[in-house]
Amino acid sequence: MHTPAHKSSRPHEDVPDGPEPGALPVEPDAGVPQPFTPAPPGEDAPQPLP
């Protein structure tokens, strides 16, 4: 169990929940390949032949 003194000396190491100062916001999809999203009609989606 960490002591308050240890936490105050290394806050960025003992903060399980809560972003450290200067840290990038952790998002659920951060670093994860985005799923394929179908392009809206008229953008890049191939038009169906009549």
Residue, then its C-alpha position, 0 to 999 in steps of 0.5 A: m500500500h502506497t503512502p501519501a508521501h510516496k504519492s506526493s513524490r510521484p503523483h504521475e506514477d500513483v494516479p490510476d484514475g485521472p489524467e496526469p498534467g500534459a497527458l493526452p486524453v485517453e479515449p476508448d478508441a485511442g490507438v485502435p484502428q477505426p472501424f470502416t465507415p461507409a462513405p456517404p452517397g455522392e462522396d466516394a461510394p460507388q454509384p449503383l448502375p441502373 
